[in-house]
Amino acid sequence: MAQNYSNHKQWVPAWHFVGTLLLLATIIGSGVNFFKSMDGGGLYSASLIMVASIVLAITYFTSRTFSLKAQDRAIRSEENLRHFVLTGKLLDAKLTIRQVIGLRFAADDEFVDLAQKAATENMSENDIKKAINNWRGDTYRV
């Protein structure tokens, strides 16, 4: 299936749904266990489980953030190189990373003009994607 604006977002069910639900259930369960243990014994182990659950949640979300930041840097470099190959110049420094990420879906024949329009009109990532006529799919980013 060809990628376009309406189907370009990718979901990884094991990460986005299963992992998030299991993490939420673990945090809720550890909280319940912690508060129940306040009446009796086991407060120390319940507090350790709760702290471990919170650390797991922080790790879960920061690992996603770190990998997306690395992908953003790669996309910026790739699109800067593509713009340089097409024009002999780097992308306009006014373009934000979100704008560059939106531009990566534009085919070469409209990429340069759209990049210039995005910089001068301060278009949002979403507006850039909607303005693309000849969609260039990107199946590597999740």
Secondary structure, DSSP 8 states (H G I E B T S, - for coil): ----GGG-----HIIIIIIHHHHHHHHHHHHHHHHHHTTSS-HHHHHHHHHHHHHHHHHHHHHHHHHHHHHHHHHHHHHHHHHHHHHSS---TT--HHHHHHHTTB-HHHHHHHHHHHHHHT--HHHHHHH-SSB----S--
